[in-house]
Structures are given as structure tokens and as C-alpha cells.
Amino acid sequence: MSQPTTSSQETAPSSFGRATLAQYLTDLAAKVPAPGGGAVAALHAAQGAALVAMVARYTTRAKDAEHRPIIDRIIEAADAARDRALALADADAAAFTAVGAAYKLPKSTPEDIAQRTEAITAALIEAARVPAAVVDEADEILSLAAELLPIGNPNVVTDIGAAADAARAAATSSQLNIEINVASLSAAEGDRFAPVLMRVEEITARADALHADVLHAVRS
């Protein structure tokens, strides 16, 4: 999420869960503040979760019966992660709109300035909190994908790798959006996001390793 620009169209889009893909891409390409990279990060997570759920559903054959309790749990968890990620895409667009609105508050008097500063800080914290939550989702999706790999239907094993790649993209894109918002906060406020930023490197390494494992399985 970059710093806001002034626009008469600074309104959050309708729910990403109801938007068509064509409309989403049109909105993303438009010269409007949202949706942007933060929503993209959340939708990367949603796609990763959907891929995990799809592979798990393909792993419900008679020969997979011994793994059915694990598969059922993975399906339930992945579906829930997808729903949360979609909600975070909406939340990111709303948070970015709030940042823009806070920066446009009046600053004519000391009282105005104080209220504007407070509003900007609160909006920036929320704008960093949302991608931090996306990192959490990416972490869980990656864990589900790794758990699924040894038992998943080998006919769709590449989709596990694609899920790992989507989770990686969700985490690294969220890192950028956290960083840009934290840069405008005080050190004390920004420090609360240090742990999640540190986790991104670990998530990236795990995603790369899982991608390599899937590639090895395909080539074997």
C-alpha cells in the first residue's frame, strides 16, 4: 500500500467475494487508490487456500481412506482461510481509503493538527495490521500445503506447488505494504510489526523448499 493520492474516486470497492474477475482487474488497472497491492496480496492468499482445498478434495478416493480425517481437516481449514483472505482484501481497500481520508483532514488550527495526526496514526496502524493478518494466512496455507504434499493425489501435485507460490507472494507483497505504512509511524508504533516482518523471510524459505519438493516429485 503506497502513500495515498488525492482522488474524487477514493471509495472502497464492493466485496471482492462478489466481484467478477474482469471487474476486479479493471478496478486494479484504474487510476484509483484501491484496490492495490494489499488487496492483491490477500487474493494471492485466497487463491493459495483454494488450491490447497482443491487438491485435498481430489484426495478423497477409496485408496485415500486412511488419510480421510487429515484431508477433511485440511479442506475445512483451507476453506476458512480462503474466506478470511477474501475479507482481508476488502479490509485492505477500506483501510487504504481511510488513510487517504485522514491525510485530507483540515490542519488549520492546533486542534485540527492534533486530530489529523491522531487519525493518520490510527489509519496507518490499521493499514499495516491488515497485511500482517495476510501474512498469518499465508503461513497457515503454506503449512496446510506442506502437510498435504506427502498424501495428496499425485495427479494434482503441481497445484500444491502453485499454492506454495501463492502463499509466498501473499507474504512478500504484504511485507511491502507493512513496511510502507510502518515507515510513517513512530518507532514505538512500528515495533509492534517487527515480529511479523521477521516471519516473512522464514515463510519465503519454506515456500521455496516446498516448490522444490513438488518440482522433484514431478521430475521423479
N, C-alpha and C positions, 0 to 999 in steps of 0.2 A: 504494500500500500504506500504509494508515494505521497508527497505533500499535496494538499488539495488545491485545485484551481477554481476560480470563480466561474460559475455557470448557472444560467437560469434553469438548467435541467437537472440540478443536483437533487434528485429524488431517488430513493432506493427502488430497484426493480421489483416486479412481482415475484412470488416464490419461485425459486429455481426448480422446485419439485413439480411445478405445473407448467413451466415454460417449455416451448418446443426447442429442439436443438438449434434450428435455424434462427429463431428469435434470440436465443442466448448468444449465438455467435454474432448476430447483427448488433446486439447491445454491446458486446465486448469490443467490437471493432469501432464503435461510435466514439465521437469526441465528447464523452461524458465521464464523470469521475468514477462511476460504478455501474456495472461490475468491472473489476480489475484483477490484479494478480492474487489478491487474497481470496476472492471467490474461486478463481481458477485452482488455487491450492486445495481448497475444500472439496472441489469437484474431482480433483485427482484422487483424493481420499475416498470419495464416494464410489468412483469407478473401481478403485482397488478392492474395496469391500464387495462390490457387486461381482467382480471376477472371482474372488475367493468363494462367495456363496454359489456361484455357478459351477465351479469345479467340484465343490462339495456335493451339490445336487446331482452331478454326474457320477458321484461315488456312492450311489445307493443301490448298486446292483446286488444280486444274490451273493456273489462272491465277496462283497464288501461287508457282509453281515456282522462279522466280528468287530468291525470298526464303527458300526452304526451309532452307538452312543456318542462317540467323539465327533462324528460327522454331523449329527443332529445339533450338537452344541456349537460347532463351528458355523453351521448355517444360521442358527439363531443369533449368534454374536455378530456375524458379518452383516446380516440384515439390519441389526440395530445400529451398527457402526455406519452403514450407508445412510440411514435416516438421520443420525446425528450430524454426519458430514453435510448433508443437504441443508439442514437447519443452520449449520455454521456458515455456509455460503450466503444465506440470507442475512445472518448476523453480521458478516463482514461488510456487506453492502450497506447495511444500516449504520454500522459503526463508522464507516468512511464518510457517509453523509453527515453524521453527527460531528465529525472532525471539521468538515467544511463549514458547517453552521456555526461552530464555536469560534472559528477564526474570523467570521464575519460579524461577530457581536460588536456593539459600539465600544469605543475606548476614549470617550470624550472627557470623562471625569475619573478621579482616582477610584471611585467606587465601581465605575464601569470597567476599568482596567483590572481591578481585583476579581470581579465576577467573570470577566472574559478569561483571565488566566486560570481560574479555578475550572471553568467549563472546558478549556482546551486540555488541561491536565487530565480531567476525568475522561474526556473523549479519546485522548491518546492512549490512556491505560486500557480502555475497552478495545480500542483498535489493535492493541498488542495482545490482549487477552484472547481474542478470537483466534488468531493464527496459532497461539500457544496451545489452544484446545485442539486445533487441527493436527498439531504435532502429536498430541496424545492419541488421536485417532490413527494416525499413520503408524505409530508404534504398535498399537493393538492389531491393526490389519496385517502388518509385517509378521507379527508373532503367529497369527492365525495361518498365514500363508506358509510359514516355516513348519508349523505343526501338520499342515495338510500335505506337504510335499511327499513324505515317505509313504503315505497311504492313499493319496489321491489317484483318481483314474488317470493312468498314464497317457491316454488318448488326448487329454486336455492339459498336460503338464505345462505346456508353454504359457498357458493362461495364469499359472501360479507365478511364473517369472514376470509376466506383464503386471500382475497385481503388486509384486515387489517393486517394480519400476514406478508404478503409480504412487505407491506409498512413499518411495524415495522422493519423487517430485513434490508430493504434498509437503513433506518435511522441509526440503530445501527451499521451496518457494515461500513457505511460512517463515522460515528463518529470515529471509529478506524483509518480509513485512513486519516482523517483530523488530528487527534492527532499525528500520527507518522511523518507526514510532518511538522506540526507546531513546533514539538519538536526541529527541526533542524533550525528553523528560529529565528530571533531576537524577543524580546518581542514585539517591536513595530509592526513588520510584523505579528506576530502571533495573536495579539489582535484583528485584523480585523475578525478573525474567531470565536471569543468568543460568539457572539450572536447566530450563527447557532448551536454551540455546546450546548448552553443552551436550544435551542429548541428541541433537541433530546429527552431529558427527558420528555418534555410535549407531544411530538409525541408518545413516548412509552406508556405513561399513557393513551392517547386517544385510541391507538390501542388495548391495553389490555381491556379497557372498552367496545370497540366495539365487540371484540371477546366474551366477557362475555355476551353481549346483544344477539349476534347471538346464543350462546350456550343456553341461556334462551329460545329463540324463538324455538329452536329445541326441547327442553325438555318439552315445554308447551303443 
